[in-house]
Amino acid sequence: MTEINMPANARRIICTLQKAGFEAYIVGGCVRDVILGKEPDDWDITTSARPEEVKKLFSRTIDTGIAHGTVTVMFGKEGYEVTTYRVDGKYEDHRRPASVTFTASLLEDMKRRDFTINAMAYNETEGIVDHFDGIGDLQRKIIRCVGEPKERFDEDALRILRTVRFAAQLNFSIDEKTQKAIRDQAVFLKDISAERIHVELTKLLVSAHPEKLRTAYELGVTAIVLPEFDRMMETSQNNRHHLYSVGEHTLRVVEKVPPVEALRWAALLHDVAKPVMKSSDEKGDHFYGHNETGAEMAKRILLRLKFDNATIGRVKRLVLWHDYGMGEMVTLRSFRRSLSKMGADLFEDYVCIKYADILAQSEYMREQKLANLEQLKVYYQQIMEQEQCLTLKDLAVTGKDLMEQGMEPGKEMGKMLNTLLDHVLENPELNNRESLLALAETLR
């Protein structure tokens, strides 16, 4: 019998329920993760006890989802979700059941779960309970629905996207019958909230295999949740700098950046405007202005998916600046001005995106592009070490200093401060109070 070393408090909950005459098991993802040799994030428990019976057995509980049979049992700040076996009623909106009925049967509860690899339970008395060969599918590295895939997706259409997400996280393939159901029912994703789609897409993107987004495209999933990606996959790039379509190039960029939400989304959307900005002549395809248009498109996409403003702002800025500095060699002076506009806080992320972008292109001018990027890193290091002024807040004088010099507050003062910053960006040595006040005097 396979033994699972569960946390002491999870064991305590199960033993307490069993002593009271109820069945109880850890269930779902934690069982799957332990079999795969991973440390589970959560240890969920399922039981034949009704919520009110669970509450009587433990001194501190929270009604986190009591209508659906879930009570959280607390031990200090540590909580464990305990859910009663249940059978879901009819699904009317591809999102949630119209009703929930509690059952005394673990098997009936397992029948409603999404995938075989998530439909396993365990306790120390019986070992692993695996009615649907989840262990076999883990060994075969397959994502397969419990029972009929069409029924599972009809119940909750988000499972369509979760299928690809799990395939990406585990590097598994998707069972053929499950694939067919996804193709037939992907349109149901229109009924799912943007917030839930956002979460699943992000988990897919920051996984070890974000290239599985290609599978989502092939199965018709992105056509519903991210149609812009379909256009990228279908847009060729016939010029010396590229080997792949916009979409295939993009997937390779995403793979090469660290698995951080803003970075992976910026990588995914850095060329999102190429399909709409494409033009062609005898020299091949061109995408003039795709970074500016792409920044606005990225903002609209992330707003649609209900992202927070900080992530939207960072991704938008990265898309806007991702093509910077890859032409002729940039001078320190012009880089300092660009860094002032870009924001020094963005530079390291820009380097990650740009490096991945270069490696996902053809070898044409690759050495020169990489050399240019290395030069920008040298400039950046120099500016940071010398603490050179890049913004108004770094300026050695303030509006108060100008007022003491006799200048009235208002638009003219704002213009003067920006003029002084412009001079300092040109000549960093000017950034001292005496020199700037003298310069302000001559400019008035």
C-alpha positions as CSV (number, residue, x, y, z in Angstrom):
1,M,0.0,0.0,0.0
2,T,1.3,3.4,-1.0
3,E,1.8,5.6,2.1
4,I,1.4,9.4,2.0
5,N,3.0,11.4,4.7
6,M,0.3,14.0,5.3
7,P,0.5,17.0,7.7
8,A,-0.2,16.2,11.3
9,N,-3.3,18.4,11.4
10,A,-4.8,16.7,8.2
11,R,-4.3,13.3,9.9
12,R,-5.9,14.7,13.0
13,I,-9.0,15.8,11.1
14,I,-9.3,12.5,9.3
15,C,-8.9,10.5,12.6
16,T,-11.4,12.7,14.4
17,L,-14.0,12.1,11.7
18,Q,-13.3,8.4,11.5
19,K,-13.6,8.0,15.3
20,A,-17.0,9.7,15.1
21,G,-18.1,7.1,12.6
22,F,-17.6,9.0,9.3
23,E,-15.5,8.3,6.3
24,A,-12.7,10.8,5.5
25,Y,-9.8,11.1,3.1
26,I,-7.4,13.6,1.7
27,V,-8.5,14.1,-1.9
28,G,-7.6,15.6,-5.3
29,G,-4.5,17.6,-6.1
30,C,-2.6,16.7,-3.0
31,V,-2.8,13.0,-3.7
32,R,-1.8,13.6,-7.3
33,D,1.2,15.8,-6.3
34,V,2.5,13.3,-3.7
35,I,2.4,10.5,-6.3
36,L,4.4,12.8,-8.7
37,G,6.9,13.5,-5.9
38,K,5.8,17.2,-5.5
39,E,4.9,19.1,-2.3
40,P,1.2,19.9,-2.3
41,D,0.1,23.5,-1.9
42,D,-3.2,22.4,-0.2
43,W,-4.4,19.4,1.6
44,D,-8.1,19.1,1.0
45,I,-10.3,16.6,2.8
46,T,-13.5,14.9,1.8
47,T,-15.9,13.2,4.2
48,S,-19.3,11.5,4.5
49,A,-20.0,13.9,7.4
50,R,-22.4,16.7,6.8
51,P,-21.1,20.3,7.3
52,E,-23.0,20.7,10.6
53,E,-21.5,17.4,11.8
54,V,-18.0,18.6,10.9
55,K,-18.6,21.8,12.8
56,K,-19.6,19.9,16.0
57,L,-16.4,17.9,16.0
58,F,-14.0,20.9,15.8
59,S,-13.7,23.9,18.0
60,R,-12.9,26.4,15.3
61,T,-14.4,26.3,11.9
62,I,-15.2,28.8,9.1
63,D,-18.2,28.5,6.8
64,T,-16.2,29.1,3.6
65,G,-18.6,27.3,1.2
66,I,-21.2,25.7,3.4
67,A,-23.9,25.7,0.7
68,H,-21.7,23.4,-1.3
69,G,-20.6,21.4,1.7
70,T,-17.3,23.0,2.5
71,V,-16.2,24.0,6.0
72,T,-12.6,25.2,6.8
73,V,-11.2,23.7,10.0
74,M,-8.7,26.0,11.7
75,F,-5.6,25.1,13.8
76,G,-4.1,28.5,14.7
77,K,-3.6,30.2,11.3
78,E,-3.6,26.9,9.4
79,G,-6.8,26.0,7.7
80,Y,-8.0,22.8,6.0
81,E,-11.0,22.7,3.7
82,V,-13.3,19.8,4.6
83,T,-16.0,19.0,2.0
84,T,-19.0,16.7,2.3
85,Y,-19.4,14.1,-0.5
86,R,-21.8,15.5,-2.9
87,V,-23.6,15.0,-6.2
88,D,-24.2,18.1,-8.3
89,G,-27.6,18.9,-9.8
90,K,-28.2,20.1,-13.3
91,Y,-25.8,22.6,-14.8
92,E,-27.6,25.4,-16.6
93,D,-24.8,27.9,-17.5
94,H,-21.6,25.8,-17.9
95,R,-20.4,27.3,-14.7
96,R,-22.2,26.0,-11.6
97,P,-24.8,23.4,-10.6
98,A,-28.3,24.6,-9.9
99,S,-28.3,22.5,-6.8
100,V,-26.0,20.3,-4.7
101,T,-27.1,17.1,-3.0
102,F,-25.0,15.5,-0.3
103,T,-24.3,11.8,-0.6
104,A,-22.8,9.0,1.6
105,S,-20.8,7.6,-1.4
106,L,-17.2,8.5,-2.1
107,L,-17.6,7.0,-5.6
108,E,-20.5,9.3,-6.4
109,D,-18.5,12.3,-5.2
110,M,-15.6,11.3,-7.4
111,K,-17.7,10.9,-10.5
112,R,-18.3,14.7,-10.6
113,R,-14.6,15.6,-10.5
114,D,-12.8,16.9,-13.6
115,F,-9.8,14.6,-14.4
116,T,-8.8,11.1,-13.4
117,I,-5.6,12.4,-11.9
118,N,-7.6,14.7,-9.6
119,A,-10.1,12.0,-8.6
120,M,-8.1,10.0,-6.1
121,A,-8.5,9.9,-2.4
122,Y,-6.3,8.6,0.5
123,N,-6.4,7.7,4.1
124,E,-4.1,5.6,6.2
125,T,-6.7,2.8,6.6
126,E,-7.4,2.1,3.0
127,G,-4.5,3.6,1.1
128,I,-5.2,5.2,-2.3
129,V,-8.7,5.0,-3.6
130,D,-8.5,5.2,-7.4
131,H,-11.8,4.3,-9.2
132,F,-10.8,5.9,-12.5
133,D,-7.2,4.8,-13.0
134,G,-5.7,8.2,-12.1
135,I,-2.4,6.5,-11.2
136,G,-2.3,4.9,-14.6
137,D,-2.9,8.2,-16.3
138,L,-0.1,9.8,-14.3
139,Q,2.2,7.0,-15.4
140,R,1.1,7.4,-19.0
141,K,1.3,11.2,-18.7
142,I,-2.2,11.8,-19.9
143,I,-4.9,14.3,-19.0
144,R,-8.3,12.5,-19.2
145,C,-11.7,13.5,-18.0
146,V,-13.6,11.4,-15.5
147,G,-16.4,9.6,-17.4
148,E,-17.7,11.5,-20.5
149,P,-15.6,14.6,-21.3
150,K,-18.6,16.3,-22.9
151,E,-20.5,16.0,-19.6
152,R,-17.6,17.3,-17.5
153,F,-17.2,20.3,-19.8
154,D,-20.9,21.0,-20.0
155,E,-20.9,21.1,-16.1
156,D,-18.0,23.7,-16.0
157,A,-16.6,25.0,-19.2
158,L,-13.5,26.3,-17.4
159,R,-12.4,22.7,-17.3
160,I,-11.7,23.1,-21.0
161,L,-8.9,25.6,-20.3
162,R,-7.9,23.7,-17.1
163,T,-7.1,20.7,-19.3
164,V,-4.5,22.6,-21.3
165,R,-3.2,24.3,-18.1
166,F,-2.6,20.9,-16.4
167,A,-1.0,19.7,-19.6
168,A,1.4,22.6,-19.4
169,Q,2.1,22.3,-15.7
170,L,2.8,18.6,-15.9
171,N,4.0,18.3,-19.5
172,F,1.3,15.7,-20.2
173,S,-0.6,15.0,-23.4
174,I,-4.4,15.2,-23.6
175,D,-6.5,12.1,-24.2
176,E,-8.0,12.0,-27.7
177,K,-11.6,11.8,-26.5
178,T,-11.0,14.7,-24.2
179,Q,-9.4,16.7,-27.1
180,K,-12.5,16.0,-29.3
181,A,-14.8,17.3,-26.6
182,I,-12.7,20.5,-26.2
183,R,-13.0,21.2,-30.0
184,D,-16.7,20.6,-29.9
185,Q,-17.4,22.7,-26.7
186,A,-14.7,25.4,-26.6
187,V,-17.4,27.9,-27.4
188,F,-18.8,27.3,-23.9
189,L,-15.9,29.3,-22.5
190,K,-17.9,32.4,-23.5
191,D,-20.0,31.8,-20.4
192,I,-17.0,31.9,-18.1
193,S,-16.0,35.0,-16.2
194,A,-12.9,36.9,-17.3
195,E,-11.4,36.6,-13.9
196,R,-11.4,32.8,-14.0
197,I,-10.0,32.8,-17.5
198,H,-7.3,35.2,-16.4
199,V,-6.2,32.9,-13.6
200,E,-6.0,29.8,-15.8
201,L,-4.2,31.5,-18.6
202,T,-1.6,32.9,-16.2
203,K,-1.1,29.5,-14.6
204,L,-0.5,28.1,-18.1
205,L,1.9,30.9,-19.0
206,V,4.0,30.7,-15.9
207,S,4.2,26.9,-16.1
208,A,7.3,25.0,-17.1
209,H,5.7,24.5,-20.6
210,P,4.0,27.7,-21.7
211,E,4.4,26.5,-25.3
212,K,1.3,24.3,-24.6
213,L,-0.6,27.5,-25.5
214,R,-0.1,26.1,-29.0
215,T,-2.4,23.2,-28.0
216,A,-5.0,25.7,-26.8
217,Y,-4.8,27.3,-30.3
218,E,-5.1,24.0,-32.1
219,L,-8.1,22.9,-30.1
220,G,-10.0,26.2,-30.7
221,V,-9.6,27.5,-27.1
222,T,-7.7,30.7,-27.8
223,A,-10.2,31.6,-30.5
224,I,-12.6,32.2,-27.6
225,V,-10.4,33.4,-24.7
226,L,-7.6,35.2,-26.6
227,P,-8.5,35.6,-30.3
228,E,-5.5,37.9,-30.8
229,F,-3.2,35.0,-30.4
230,D,-4.9,33.1,-33.3
231,R,-4.2,36.0,-35.6
232,M,-0.5,36.0,-34.4
233,M,-0.3,32.2,-35.2
234,E,-1.7,32.9,-38.6
235,T,0.6,35.8,-39.5
236,S,3.8,35.0,-41.4
237,Q,7.0,37.1,-41.1
238,N,8.8,37.0,-44.4
239,N,12.0,39.0,-43.7
240,R,15.6,38.4,-42.8
241,H,15.1,38.8,-39.1
242,H,12.6,36.0,-38.7
243,L,12.2,32.2,-39.1
244,Y,8.7,31.7,-37.7
245,S,5.2,33.1,-37.8
246,V,4.4,35.8,-35.2
247,G,2.8,33.3,-33.0
248,E,5.5,30.6,-33.2
249,H,8.1,33.3,-32.6
250,T,6.1,34.5,-29.6
251,L,5.9,31.1,-28.0
252,R,9.7,30.8,-28.2
253,V,10.1,34.2,-26.5
254,V,7.7,33.2,-23.7
255,E,9.6,30.0,-23.1
256,K,12.9,32.0,-22.7
257,V,11.8,34.5,-20.1
258,P,11.6,33.8,-16.3
259,P,8.2,32.4,-15.1
260,V,7.0,35.8,-13.7
261,E,3.4,36.9,-14.5
262,A,4.2,40.3,-15.9
263,L,7.2,39.1,-17.9
264,R,5.4,36.1,-19.4
265,W,2.4,38.2,-20.4
266,A,4.7,40.9,-21.9
267,A,6.5,38.2,-23.8
268,L,3.2,36.9,-25.1
269,L,1.9,40.3,-26.1
270,H,5.1,42.0,-27.3
271,D,4.2,41.4,-31.0
272,V,0.4,41.3,-30.6
273,A,0.0,44.2,-33.1
274,K,2.0,42.7,-35.9
275,P,-1.0,41.2,-37.6
276,V,-2.7,44.6,-37.8
277,M,0.4,46.6,-38.7
278,K,1.8,44.2,-41.3
279,S,2.8,45.7,-44.7
280,S,4.8,44.1,-47.5
281,D,7.0,45.3,-50.4
282,E,9.8,43.9,-52.5
283,K,12.0,43.6,-49.4
284,G,9.5,41.5,-47.5
285,D,7.2,42.0,-44.6
286,H,7.3,45.1,-42.3
287,F,5.6,45.9,-39.0
288,Y,6.2,49.6,-38.6
289,G,4.7,51.0,-35.3
290,H,3.8,47.6,-33.9
291,N,5.2,48.4,-30.5
292,E,3.1,51.6,-30.0
293,T,-0.1,49.9,-31.3
294,G,0.8,46.8,-29.4
295,A,1.1,48.6,-26.1
296,E,-2.5,49.9,-26.5
297,M,-3.7,46.5,-27.6
298,A,-2.0,44.8,-24.6
299,K,-3.7,47.3,-22.3
300,R,-7.2,46.5,-23.8
301,I,-6.6,42.7,-23.6
302,L,-5.5,42.8,-20.0
303,L,-8.3,45.1,-19.0
304,R,-10.7,42.7,-20.6
305,L,-9.2,39.9,-18.6
306,K,-9.5,42.0,-15.4
307,F,-5.8,42.4,-14.5
308,D,-4.7,44.8,-11.8
309,N,-3.5,48.2,-12.9
310,A,0.1,47.6,-11.8
311,T,0.5,44.5,-14.1
312,I,-1.3,46.3,-17.0
313,G,1.0,49.2,-16.7
314,R,4.2,47.1,-16.5
315,V,3.2,44.9,-19.5
316,K,2.2,47.9,-21.5
317,R,5.5,49.6,-20.9
318,L,7.5,46.5,-21.8
319,V,5.5,46.0,-25.1
320,L,6.1,49.7,-25.9
321,W,9.9,49.4,-25.3
322,H,10.7,45.9,-26.4
323,D,12.2,46.9,-29.7
324,Y,14.4,49.7,-28.4
325,G,18.1,49.9,-29.2
326,M,18.5,47.2,-31.8
327,G,19.4,49.4,-34.8
328,E,22.6,51.4,-34.8
329,M,24.7,51.5,-31.7
330,V,23.1,53.7,-29.1
331,T,25.3,56.4,-27.3
332,L,25.4,56.8,-23.6
333,R,23.8,60.2,-23.9
334,S,20.8,59.0,-26.0
335,F,20.4,55.9,-23.8
336,R,20.2,58.1,-20.7
337,R,17.4,60.0,-22.3
338,S,15.6,56.8,-23.3
339,L,16.1,55.3,-19.8
340,S,14.5,58.5,-18.4
341,K,11.4,57.8,-20.5
342,M,11.4,54.0,-20.0
343,G,11.9,54.1,-16.3
344,A,15.0,52.6,-14.7
345,D,12.8,50.2,-12.8
346,L,11.9,48.5,-16.2
347,F,15.3,48.0,-17.6
348,E,16.1,44.6,-16.2
349,D,12.8,43.2,-17.4
350,Y,13.4,44.9,-20.8
351,V,16.7,43.0,-21.0
352,C,15.0,39.7,-20.3
353,I,12.4,40.3,-23.0
354,K,14.9,41.6,-25.5
355,Y,17.4,38.8,-25.0
356,A,14.6,36.2,-25.5
357,D,13.3,38.1,-28.5
358,I,16.7,38.1,-30.2
359,L,17.2,34.4,-29.6
360,A,13.8,33.6,-31.1
361,Q,14.6,35.4,-34.3
362,S,16.8,34.3,-37.2
363,E,20.6,34.4,-36.9
364,Y,20.7,37.5,-39.2
365,M,22.6,40.2,-37.2
366,R,22.2,38.2,-34.0
367,E,25.7,38.9,-32.8
368,Q,25.3,42.6,-33.4
369,K,21.9,42.7,-31.6
370,L,23.4,40.8,-28.6
371,A,26.4,43.2,-28.6
372,N,24.0,46.2,-28.7
373,L,22.1,44.8,-25.7
374,E,25.3,44.2,-23.8
375,Q,26.4,47.8,-24.4
376,L,23.0,49.0,-23.0
377,K,23.7,46.9,-19.9
378,V,27.1,48.6,-19.5
379,Y,25.5,52.0,-19.9
380,Y,22.8,51.2,-17.3
381,Q,25.4,49.9,-14.8
382,Q,27.4,53.2,-15.2
383,I,24.3,55.4,-14.8
384,M,23.2,53.5,-11.7
385,E,26.7,53.4,-10.1
386,Q,27.1,57.1,-10.6
387,E,23.5,57.8,-9.4
388,Q,22.9,60.0,-12.4
389,C,19.7,62.0,-12.5
390,L,16.9,60.5,-14.7
391,T,13.7,62.0,-13.3
392,L,12.5,65.2,-11.8
393,K,12.6,63.7,-8.3
394,D,16.4,63.1,-8.9
395,L,16.9,66.8,-9.8
396,A,19.1,68.7,-7.3
397,V,16.6,71.6,-7.2
398,T,12.9,71.6,-6.5
399,G,10.0,74.0,-7.1
400,K,10.7,75.4,-3.7
401,D,14.2,76.4,-4.7
402,L,12.9,78.2,-7.8
403,M,10.3,80.0,-5.7
404,E,13.1,81.3,-3.4
405,Q,14.7,82.6,-6.6
406,G,11.6,84.6,-7.2
407,M,9.7,82.3,-9.6
408,E,5.9,82.0,-9.3
409,P,4.4,78.5,-9.0
410,G,2.5,77.2,-11.9
411,K,2.9,76.0,-15.5
412,E,6.1,78.0,-16.1
413,M,7.7,76.5,-13.1
414,G,6.9,73.0,-14.3
415,K,8.3,73.9,-17.7
416,M,11.5,75.2,-16.1
417,L,12.0,72.1,-14.0
418,N,11.6,69.9,-17.2
419,T,14.0,72.2,-19.0
420,L,16.6,71.8,-16.2
421,L,16.1,68.0,-16.4
422,D,16.6,68.1,-20.1
423,H,20.0,69.8,-19.6
424,V,21.0,67.3,-16.9
425,L,20.1,64.4,-19.1
426,E,22.5,65.9,-21.6
427,N,25.2,66.7,-19.0
428,P,24.8,64.8,-15.7
429,E,27.6,67.0,-14.1
430,L,25.1,69.9,-14.0
431,N,23.0,68.2,-11.4
432,N,24.0,70.3,-8.4
433,R,22.0,73.0,-6.8
434,E,24.4,75.9,-7.6
435,S,24.7,75.0,-11.3
436,L,21.0,74.5,-11.8
437,L,19.9,77.7,-10.0
438,A,22.4,79.6,-12.1
439,L,21.1,77.9,-15.3
440,A,17.5,78.7,-14.3
441,E,18.5,82.3,-13.8
442,T,19.9,82.5,-17.4
443,L,16.8,80.8,-18.8
444,R,14.2,83.0,-17.3
